[in-house]
Amino acid sequence: MSKLRFDELLSQELAAIISRELEFPDALVTVLYVNCSSDQRYASVGVSVLPEKFTGSALTALRKASGNLAKKLQAKTKMREVPKLSWVFDPTEKEASKIENLLRKISEGREDEITDDDYGF
């Protein structure tokens, strides 16, 4: 199995397991990617959290649940060894939203409404 397919398999399975096993009452947690090391011993899992103010508590919950998630991932995928999971917040969705907002204002001719906050300063 290629590295890309392996990463995608882990991403899909982790997303499904997290949605079934963990509760985030005030937040939406989405698995965006999994990037495994070449020896498949370690995996960095990129997640987005909305609203962003719950990022810390969501990452803490994911880190605490890593062992249980790994066991379920192993059972689901029949892998002999599951990579050690490390959780990373990925701000891509937030940044994309900022860009979309800027483009919308420009296309509507509302450039005068653009502030430094829109640029992230």
BALO-988374 format. One record per atom (N, C-alpha, C, O): atom name; x, y, z; residue in one letter. Coordinates in Angstrom, 1 decimal, padded with zeros to 4 digits. Layout:
REM BALO-988374
("CA",(X,Y,Z),"A")
...
END
This chain:
REM BALO-988374
("N",(000.9,-001.2,000.0),"M")
("CA",(000.0,000.0,000.0),"M")
("C",(000.9,001.2,000.0),"M")
("O",(001.9,001.3,000.8),"M")
("N",(000.6,002.2,-000.9),"S")
("CA",(001.4,003.4,-000.9),"S")
("C",(001.2,004.3,000.3),"S")
("O",(000.2,004.1,001.0),"S")
("N",(002.2,005.1,000.6),"K")
("CA",(002.1,006.0,001.7),"K")
("C",(000.8,006.9,001.7),"K")
("O",(000.2,007.1,002.7),"K")
("N",(000.5,007.4,000.5),"L")
("CA",(-000.7,008.3,000.4),"L")
("C",(-002.0,007.5,000.7),"L")
("O",(-002.8,008.0,001.4),"L")
("N",(-002.1,006.3,000.2),"R")
("CA",(-003.3,005.5,000.5),"R")
("C",(-003.3,005.1,002.0),"R")
("O",(-004.4,005.1,002.6),"R")
("N",(-002.2,004.8,002.6),"F")
("CA",(-002.1,004.5,004.0),"F")
("C",(-002.6,005.7,004.8),"F")
("O",(-003.4,005.5,005.7),"F")
("N",(-002.0,006.8,004.5),"D")
("CA",(-002.4,008.1,005.2),"D")
("C",(-003.9,008.3,005.1),"D")
("O",(-004.6,008.7,006.1),"D")
("N",(-004.4,008.2,003.9),"E")
("CA",(-005.8,008.4,003.7),"E")
("C",(-006.7,007.4,004.4),"E")
("O",(-007.7,007.8,005.0),"E")
("N",(-006.3,006.2,004.4),"L")
("CA",(-007.0,005.1,005.2),"L")
("C",(-007.1,005.5,006.7),"L")
("O",(-008.1,005.4,007.3),"L")
("N",(-005.9,005.9,007.2),"L")
("CA",(-005.9,006.2,008.6),"L")
("C",(-006.8,007.5,008.9),"L")
("O",(-007.5,007.5,009.9),"L")
("N",(-006.7,008.4,008.0),"S")
("CA",(-007.5,009.6,008.2),"S")
("C",(-009.0,009.3,008.2),"S")
("O",(-009.8,009.8,009.1),"S")
("N",(-009.5,008.5,007.2),"Q")
("CA",(-010.9,008.1,007.2),"Q")
("C",(-011.3,007.3,008.4),"Q")
("O",(-012.4,007.6,009.0),"Q")
("N",(-010.5,006.4,008.8),"E")
("CA",(-010.9,005.5,009.9),"E")
("C",(-010.9,006.3,011.2),"E")
("O",(-011.8,006.2,012.1),"E")
("N",(-009.9,007.2,011.4),"L")
("CA",(-009.8,008.0,012.6),"L")
("C",(-011.0,008.9,012.7),"L")
("O",(-011.6,009.1,013.8),"L")
("N",(-011.4,009.5,011.6),"A")
("CA",(-012.6,010.4,011.5),"A")
("C",(-013.8,009.7,012.0),"A")
("O",(-014.6,010.2,012.7),"A")
("N",(-014.0,008.5,011.4),"A")
("CA",(-015.2,007.7,011.8),"A")
("C",(-015.2,007.3,013.3),"A")
("O",(-016.2,007.4,013.9),"A")
("N",(-014.0,006.9,013.8),"I")
("CA",(-013.9,006.4,015.2),"I")
("C",(-014.2,007.6,016.1),"I")
("O",(-014.9,007.5,017.1),"I")
("N",(-013.6,008.8,015.8),"I")
("CA",(-013.8,010.0,016.6),"I")
("C",(-015.2,010.4,016.7),"I")
("O",(-015.7,010.7,017.7),"I")
("N",(-015.9,010.3,015.5),"S")
("CA",(-017.3,010.8,015.5),"S")
("C",(-018.2,009.8,016.3),"S")
("O",(-019.2,010.3,016.8),"S")
("N",(-017.8,008.5,016.4),"R")
("CA",(-018.6,007.6,017.2),"R")
("C",(-018.2,007.6,018.6),"R")
("O",(-019.1,007.4,019.5),"R")
("N",(-016.9,007.7,018.9),"E")
("CA",(-016.4,007.5,020.3),"E")
("C",(-016.3,008.7,021.2),"E")
("O",(-016.4,008.6,022.4),"E")
("N",(-016.0,009.8,020.6),"L")
("CA",(-015.8,011.0,021.4),"L")
("C",(-016.9,012.1,021.2),"L")
("O",(-017.5,012.2,020.2),"L")
("N",(-017.1,012.8,022.3),"E")
("CA",(-018.1,013.8,022.3),"E")
("C",(-017.5,015.2,022.5),"E")
("O",(-016.7,015.3,023.5),"E")
("N",(-017.8,016.1,021.6),"F")
("CA",(-017.3,017.5,021.8),"F")
("C",(-018.6,018.3,021.7),"F")
("O",(-019.0,018.8,020.7),"F")
("N",(-019.2,018.5,022.9),"P")
("CA",(-020.6,019.1,022.9),"P")
("C",(-020.6,020.5,022.3),"P")
("O",(-021.6,020.9,021.8),"P")
("N",(-019.5,021.3,022.4),"D")
("CA",(-019.6,022.7,022.0),"D")
("C",(-018.7,022.9,020.7),"D")
("O",(-018.6,024.1,020.3),"D")
("N",(-018.2,021.9,020.2),"A")
("CA",(-017.2,022.1,019.1),"A")
("C",(-017.4,021.0,018.0),"A")
("O",(-018.0,019.9,018.2),"A")
("N",(-017.0,021.4,016.8),"L")
("CA",(-017.0,020.5,015.7),"L")
("C",(-015.5,020.2,015.4),"L")
("O",(-014.7,021.1,015.1),"L")
("N",(-015.1,018.9,015.5),"V")
("CA",(-013.7,018.5,015.3),"V")
("C",(-013.7,017.7,014.0),"V")
("O",(-014.4,016.7,013.9),"V")
("N",(-012.8,018.1,013.1),"T")
("CA",(-012.7,017.4,011.8),"T")
("C",(-011.3,017.0,011.6),"T")
("O",(-010.3,017.8,011.8),"T")
("N",(-011.1,015.7,011.2),"V")
("CA",(-009.8,015.2,010.8),"V")
("C",(-009.5,015.7,009.4),"V")
("O",(-010.3,015.3,008.5),"V")
("N",(-008.5,016.5,009.2),"L")
("CA",(-008.1,017.0,007.9),"L")
("C",(-007.1,016.1,007.1),"L")
("O",(-007.2,016.0,005.9),"L")
("N",(-006.2,015.6,007.9),"Y")
("CA",(-005.1,014.8,007.2),"Y")
("C",(-004.4,013.9,008.3),"Y")
("O",(-004.5,014.2,009.5),"Y")
("N",(-003.8,012.9,007.8),"V")
("CA",(-002.8,012.1,008.6),"V")
("C",(-001.5,012.0,007.8),"V")
("O",(-001.6,011.8,006.6),"V")
("N",(-000.4,012.3,008.4),"N")
("CA",(000.9,012.2,007.7),"N")
("C",(001.8,011.3,008.6),"N")
("O",(002.2,011.6,009.6),"N")
("N",(002.0,010.1,008.0),"C")
("CA",(002.8,009.1,008.7),"C")
("C",(004.2,009.2,008.4),"C")
("O",(004.6,009.6,007.3),"C")
("N",(005.1,008.9,009.3),"S")
("CA",(006.5,008.8,009.1),"S")
("C",(006.8,007.7,008.1),"S")
("O",(005.9,006.8,007.9),"S")
("N",(007.9,007.7,007.4),"S")
("CA",(008.2,006.7,006.4),"S")
("C",(008.2,005.3,007.0),"S")
("O",(007.9,004.3,006.3),"S")
("N",(008.6,005.1,008.3),"D")
("CA",(008.6,003.8,008.9),"D")
("C",(007.2,003.4,009.5),"D")
("O",(007.1,002.4,010.1),"D")
("N",(006.3,004.3,009.4),"Q")
("CA",(004.9,004.1,009.8),"Q")
("C",(004.8,003.9,011.3),"Q")
("O",(003.8,003.3,011.8),"Q")
("N",(005.8,004.4,012.1),"R")
("CA",(005.7,004.3,013.5),"R")
("C",(005.0,005.5,014.2),"R")
("O",(004.5,005.4,015.3),"R")
("N",(005.0,006.7,013.5),"Y")
("CA",(004.5,007.9,014.0),"Y")
("C",(003.5,008.5,013.0),"Y")
("O",(003.8,008.4,011.8),"Y")
("N",(002.5,009.1,013.5),"A")
("CA",(001.5,009.8,012.6),"A")
("C",(001.1,011.1,013.2),"A")
("O",(000.7,011.2,014.3),"A")
("N",(001.2,012.2,012.4),"S")
("CA",(000.7,013.5,012.8),"S")
("C",(-000.7,013.6,012.2),"S")
("O",(-000.9,013.4,011.0),"S")
("N",(-001.6,013.9,013.1),"V")
("CA",(-003.0,014.0,012.7),"V")
("C",(-003.4,015.5,012.7),"V")
("O",(-003.5,016.1,013.8),"V")
("N",(-003.7,016.1,011.6),"G")
("CA",(-004.2,017.5,011.6),"G")
("C",(-005.7,017.6,011.7),"G")
("O",(-006.4,016.9,011.0),"G")
("N",(-006.1,018.4,012.6),"V")
("CA",(-007.5,018.6,012.9),"V")
("C",(-007.9,020.1,012.9),"V")
("O",(-007.1,020.9,013.2),"V")
("N",(-009.1,020.3,012.5),"S")
("CA",(-009.7,021.7,012.7),"S")
("C",(-010.7,021.6,013.8),"S")
("O",(-011.4,020.6,014.0),"S")
("N",(-010.9,022.7,014.5),"V")
("CA",(-011.8,022.8,015.6),"V")
("C",(-012.6,024.1,015.4),"V")
("O",(-012.1,025.2,015.3),"V")
("N",(-013.9,023.9,015.3),"L")
("CA",(-014.8,025.1,015.2),"L")
("C",(-015.8,025.0,016.4),"L")
("O",(-016.4,024.0,016.6),"L")
("N",(-016.1,026.1,017.1),"P")
("CA",(-015.3,027.4,017.0),"P")
("C",(-013.9,027.2,017.6),"P")
("O",(-013.7,026.3,018.4),"P")
("N",(-013.1,028.0,017.1),"E")
("CA",(-011.6,027.8,017.4),"E")
("C",(-011.3,028.0,018.9),"E")
("O",(-010.3,027.5,019.3),"E")
("N",(-012.2,028.6,019.7),"K")
("CA",(-011.9,028.8,021.1),"K")
("C",(-011.8,027.5,021.9),"K")
("O",(-011.4,027.5,023.0),"K")
("N",(-012.4,026.4,021.3),"F")
("CA",(-012.4,025.1,021.9),"F")
("C",(-011.2,024.2,021.5),"F")
("O",(-011.2,023.0,021.8),"F")
("N",(-010.2,024.8,020.7),"T")
("CA",(-009.1,024.0,020.2),"T")
("C",(-008.3,023.4,021.3),"T")
("O",(-008.0,022.2,021.3),"T")
("N",(-008.0,024.1,022.4),"G")
("CA",(-007.2,023.5,023.5),"G")
("C",(-007.9,022.4,024.1),"G")
("O",(-007.3,021.3,024.3),"G")
("N",(-009.2,022.5,024.5),"S")
("CA",(-009.9,021.4,025.1),"S")
("C",(-010.1,020.2,024.2),"S")
("O",(-010.0,019.0,024.6),"S")
("N",(-010.3,020.5,022.9),"A")
("CA",(-010.4,019.4,021.9),"A")
("C",(-009.1,018.6,021.8),"A")
("O",(-009.1,017.4,021.8),"A")
("N",(-008.0,019.3,021.7),"L")
("CA",(-006.7,018.7,021.5),"L")
("C",(-006.3,017.9,022.8),"L")
("O",(-005.8,016.8,022.7),"L")
("N",(-006.7,018.4,024.0),"T")
("CA",(-006.5,017.7,025.2),"T")
("C",(-007.3,016.4,025.2),"T")
("O",(-006.7,015.3,025.6),"T")
("N",(-008.5,016.5,024.8),"A")
("CA",(-009.4,015.3,024.8),"A")
("C",(-008.8,014.2,023.8),"A")
("O",(-008.8,013.0,024.1),"A")
("N",(-008.4,014.7,022.6),"L")
("CA",(-007.8,013.8,021.7),"L")
("C",(-006.5,013.1,022.2),"L")
("O",(-006.3,011.9,022.0),"L")
("N",(-005.7,013.9,022.8),"R")
("CA",(-004.4,013.3,023.4),"R")
("C",(-004.7,012.3,024.4),"R")
("O",(-004.1,011.2,024.5),"R")
("N",(-005.7,012.6,025.3),"K")
("CA",(-006.1,011.6,026.4),"K")
("C",(-006.7,010.3,025.8),"K")
("O",(-006.5,009.3,026.3),"K")
("N",(-007.4,010.5,024.7),"A")
("CA",(-008.0,009.3,024.1),"A")
("C",(-007.1,008.6,023.1),"A")
("O",(-007.6,007.6,022.5),"A")
("N",(-005.9,009.0,022.9),"S")
("CA",(-005.1,008.4,021.8),"S")
("C",(-004.9,006.9,021.9),"S")
("O",(-005.0,006.2,020.9),"S")
("N",(-004.7,006.4,023.1),"G")
("CA",(-004.5,005.0,023.3),"G")
("C",(-005.7,004.2,022.9),"G")
("O",(-005.6,003.2,022.2),"G")
("N",(-006.9,004.7,023.4),"N")
("CA",(-008.1,004.0,023.0),"N")
("C",(-008.4,004.1,021.5),"N")
("O",(-008.9,003.1,020.9),"N")
("N",(-008.2,005.3,020.9),"L")
("CA",(-008.4,005.5,019.5),"L")
("C",(-007.4,004.5,018.7),"L")
("O",(-007.9,004.0,017.7),"L")
("N",(-006.2,004.4,019.2),"A")
("CA",(-005.2,003.5,018.5),"A")
("C",(-005.7,002.0,018.5),"A")
("O",(-005.6,001.3,017.5),"A")
("N",(-006.3,001.6,019.7),"K")
("CA",(-006.8,000.2,019.8),"K")
("C",(-007.9,000.0,018.8),"K")
("O",(-008.0,-001.0,018.2),"K")
("N",(-008.8,001.0,018.8),"K")
("CA",(-010.0,000.8,017.8),"K")
("C",(-009.5,000.9,016.4),"K")
("O",(-010.1,000.2,015.5),"K")
("N",(-008.5,001.7,016.1),"L")
("CA",(-008.0,001.8,014.8),"L")
("C",(-007.3,000.5,014.4),"L")
("O",(-007.4,000.0,013.2),"L")
("N",(-006.6,-000.1,015.3),"Q")
("CA",(-006.0,-001.4,015.1),"Q")
("C",(-007.0,-002.5,014.8),"Q")
("O",(-006.8,-003.3,013.9),"Q")
("N",(-008.1,-002.5,015.6),"A")
("CA",(-009.1,-003.5,015.4),"A")
("C",(-009.8,-003.3,014.0),"A")
("O",(-010.1,-004.3,013.3),"A")
("N",(-010.1,-002.1,013.7),"K")
("CA",(-010.8,-001.8,012.4),"K")
("C",(-010.0,-002.1,011.2),"K")
("O",(-010.5,-002.6,010.2),"K")
("N",(-008.7,-001.7,011.2),"T")
("CA",(-007.8,-001.9,010.1),"T")
("C",(-007.0,-003.2,010.0),"T")
("O",(-006.4,-003.5,009.0),"T")
("N",(-007.0,-003.9,011.1),"K")
("CA",(-006.3,-005.2,011.2),"K")
("C",(-004.8,-005.0,011.1),"K")
("O",(-004.1,-005.9,010.7),"K")
("N",(-004.3,-003.8,011.5),"M")
("CA",(-002.9,-003.5,011.4),"M")
("C",(-002.2,-004.2,012.6),"M")
("O",(-002.7,-004.3,013.7),"M")
("N",(-001.0,-004.7,012.3),"R")
("CA",(-000.2,-005.3,013.4),"R")
("C",(000.2,-004.2,014.4),"R")
("O",(000.1,-004.4,015.6),"R")
("N",(000.7,-003.1,013.9),"E")
("CA",(001.1,-002.0,014.8),"E")
("C",(000.5,-000.7,014.3),"E")
("O",(000.6,-000.4,013.1),"E")
("N",(-000.1,000.1,015.2),"V")
("CA",(-000.6,001.4,014.8),"V")
("C",(000.4,002.5,015.1),"V")
("O",(001.0,002.4,016.1),"V")
("N",(000.5,003.4,014.2),"P")
("CA",(001.5,004.5,014.5),"P")
("C",(001.1,005.3,015.8),"P")
("O",(-000.1,005.3,016.1),"P")
("N",(002.1,005.8,016.5),"K")
("CA",(001.9,006.7,017.6),"K")
("C",(001.3,008.0,017.1),"K")
("O",(001.9,008.6,016.2),"K")
("N",(000.1,008.3,017.6),"L")
("CA",(-000.6,009.5,017.1),"L")
("C",(-000.2,010.8,017.8),"L")
("O",(-000.2,010.8,019.1),"L")
("N",(000.1,011.8,017.1),"S")
("CA",(000.3,013.2,017.6),"S")
("C",(-000.7,014.1,017.0),"S")
("O",(-000.9,014.0,015.7),"S")
("N",(-001.4,014.9,017.7),"W")
("CA",(-002.5,015.8,017.3),"W")
("C",(-002.0,017.2,017.1),"W")
("O",(-001.3,017.8,017.9),"W")
("N",(-002.4,017.8,015.9),"V")
("CA",(-002.0,019.1,015.5),"V")
("C",(-003.2,019.9,015.1),"V")
("O",(-004.0,019.4,014.3),"V")
("N",(-003.3,021.1,015.6),"F")
("CA",(-004.4,022.0,015.1),"F")
("C",(-003.9,022.6,013.7),"F")
("O",(-002.8,023.1,013.6),"F")
("N",(-004.8,022.5,012.8),"D")
("CA",(-004.6,023.1,011.4),"D")
("C",(-005.5,024.2,011.2),"D")
("O",(-006.7,024.1,011.1),"D")
("N",(-005.0,025.5,011.1),"P")
("CA",(-005.8,026.6,010.9),"P")
("C",(-006.3,026.9,009.5),"P")
("O",(-006.8,028.0,009.2),"P")
("N",(-006.1,026.0,008.6),"T")
("CA",(-006.4,026.2,007.2),"T")
("C",(-007.8,026.7,007.0),"T")
("O",(-008.1,027.6,006.2),"T")
("N",(-008.8,026.1,007.6),"E")
("CA",(-010.2,026.5,007.4),"E")
("C",(-010.4,027.9,007.9),"E")
("O",(-011.2,028.7,007.2),"E")
("N",(-009.8,028.3,009.0),"K")
("CA",(-010.0,029.7,009.4),"K")
("C",(-009.4,030.7,008.4),"K")
("O",(-010.0,031.7,008.1),"K")
("N",(-008.2,030.3,007.9),"E")
("CA",(-007.5,031.2,007.0),"E")
("C",(-008.3,031.3,005.7),"E")
("O",(-008.4,032.3,005.0),"E")
("N",(-008.9,030.1,005.2),"A")
("CA",(-009.7,030.1,004.0),"A")
("C",(-010.9,031.0,004.2),"A")
("O",(-011.3,031.7,003.2),"A")
("N",(-011.5,031.0,005.3),"S")
("CA",(-012.7,031.8,005.6),"S")
("C",(-012.3,033.3,005.5),"S")
("O",(-013.1,034.1,005.0),"S")
("N",(-011.1,033.7,006.0),"K")
("CA",(-010.7,035.1,006.0),"K")
("C",(-010.5,035.5,004.5),"K")
("O",(-010.9,036.6,004.1),"K")
("N",(-009.9,034.6,003.7),"I")
("CA",(-009.7,034.9,002.3),"I")
("C",(-011.0,035.1,001.6),"I")
("O",(-011.1,036.0,000.8),"I")
("N",(-011.9,034.2,001.8),"E")
("CA",(-013.2,034.2,001.2),"E")
("C",(-013.9,035.5,001.5),"E")
("O",(-014.5,036.2,000.7),"E")
("N",(-013.8,036.0,002.8),"N")
("CA",(-014.5,037.2,003.2),"N")
("C",(-013.8,038.4,002.5),"N")
("O",(-014.5,039.3,002.1),"N")
("N",(-012.5,038.4,002.4),"L")
("CA",(-011.8,039.5,001.7),"L")
("C",(-012.2,039.5,000.2),"L")
("O",(-012.6,040.6,-000.3),"L")
("N",(-012.3,038.4,-000.4),"L")
("CA",(-012.6,038.3,-001.8),"L")
("C",(-014.1,038.8,-002.0),"L")
("O",(-014.4,039.4,-003.0),"L")
("N",(-015.0,038.4,-001.1),"R")
("CA",(-016.4,038.8,-001.2),"R")
("C",(-016.5,040.3,-001.1),"R")
("O",(-017.2,040.9,-001.9),"R")
("N",(-015.8,040.9,-000.2),"K")
("CA",(-015.8,042.4,000.0),"K")
("C",(-015.3,043.1,-001.3),"K")
("O",(-015.9,044.1,-001.7),"K")
("N",(-014.2,042.6,-001.8),"I")
("CA",(-013.6,043.2,-003.0),"I")
("C",(-014.6,043.0,-004.2),"I")
("O",(-014.8,044.0,-005.0),"I")
("N",(-015.2,041.8,-004.4),"S")
("CA",(-016.1,041.6,-005.5),"S")
("C",(-017.4,042.4,-005.4),"S")
("O",(-018.0,042.8,-006.4),"S")
("N",(-017.7,042.8,-004.2),"E")
("CA",(-018.9,043.6,-004.0),"E")
("C",(-018.6,045.1,-004.0),"E")
("O",(-019.5,045.9,-003.7),"E")
("N",(-017.3,045.4,-004.2),"G")
("CA",(-016.9,046.8,-004.2),"G")
("C",(-016.9,047.5,-002.9),"G")
("O",(-017.1,048.7,-002.7),"G")
("N",(-016.7,046.7,-001.8),"R")
("CA",(-016.7,047.2,-000.5),"R")
("C",(-015.2,047.2,000.1),"R")
("O",(-015.0,046.9,001.3),"R")
("N",(-014.3,047.6,-000.7),"E")
("CA",(-012.9,047.6,-000.3),"E")
("C",(-012.7,048.6,000.9),"E")
("O",(-011.8,048.3,001.8),"E")
("N",(-013.5,049.6,001.0),"D")
("CA",(-013.4,050.6,002.1),"D")
("C",(-013.7,049.9,003.5),"D")
("O",(-013.4,050.5,004.5),"D")
("N",(-014.4,048.8,003.5),"E")
("CA",(-014.7,048.1,004.7),"E")
("C",(-013.7,047.1,005.2),"E")
("O",(-013.7,046.6,006.3),"E")
("N",(-012.6,047.0,004.4),"I")
("CA",(-011.5,046.0,004.7),"I")
("C",(-010.7,046.7,005.8),"I")
("O",(-010.2,047.8,005.6),"I")
("N",(-010.4,046.0,006.9),"T")
("CA",(-009.6,046.5,008.0),"T")
("C",(-008.3,045.6,008.1),"T")
("O",(-008.2,044.6,007.5),"T")
("N",(-007.5,046.1,009.0),"D")
("CA",(-006.3,045.3,009.3),"D")
("C",(-006.6,043.9,009.8),"D")
("O",(-005.9,042.9,009.6),"D")
("N",(-007.7,043.8,010.6),"D")
("CA",(-008.2,042.5,011.1),"D")
("C",(-008.5,041.5,010.0),"D")
("O",(-008.3,040.3,010.2),"D")
("N",(-009.0,042.0,008.9),"D")
("CA",(-009.3,041.1,007.8),"D")
("C",(-008.0,040.5,007.2),"D")
("O",(-008.1,039.4,006.7),"D")
("N",(-006.9,041.1,007.4),"Y")
("CA",(-005.6,040.6,006.9),"Y")
("C",(-004.9,039.7,008.0),"Y")
("O",(-004.0,039.1,007.7),"Y")
("N",(-005.5,039.8,009.2),"G")
("CA",(-004.9,039.0,010.3),"G")
("C",(-003.8,039.7,011.0),"G")
("O",(-003.0,039.1,011.7),"G")
("N",(-003.7,041.0,010.9),"F")
("CA",(-002.7,041.8,011.6),"F")
("C",(-003.1,042.0,013.0),"F")
("O",(-002.4,042.6,013.8),"F")
END
